């Protein structure tokens, strides 16, 4: 599934990283 649809993996990673990035930005880590 991932091999046929790599964009799905990308979307999954982005969804997982977004909260972390927002958290770091909230801490002032830019």
C-alpha positions as CSV (number, residue, x, y, z in Angstrom):
1,X,0.0,0.0,0.0
2,X,2.7,2.4,0.9
3,X,4.8,1.5,-2.1
4,X,1.9,2.1,-4.4
5,X,0.7,5.2,-2.6
6,X,3.8,7.0,-1.1
7,X,1.7,10.2,-0.7
8,X,-0.3,8.4,2.0
9,X,2.9,7.9,4.0
10,X,3.8,11.5,3.5
11,X,0.4,12.6,4.7
12,X,0.7,10.4,7.7
13,X,4.1,11.8,8.6
14,X,2.9,15.3,8.2
15,X,-0.1,14.7,10.4
16,X,2.2,13.3,13.1
17,X,4.8,16.0,12.9
18,X,2.3,19.0,12.8
19,X,1.5,18.8,16.6
20,X,5.2,18.5,17.4
21,X,6.0,21.5,15.3
22,X,3.2,23.6,16.7
23,X,4.4,22.6,20.3
24,X,7.9,23.7,19.5
25,X,6.7,27.0,18.0
26,X,4.6,27.6,21.1
27,X,7.8,27.1,23.2
28,X,9.5,29.8,21.1
29,X,11.8,27.3,19.4
30,X,12.0,28.8,15.9
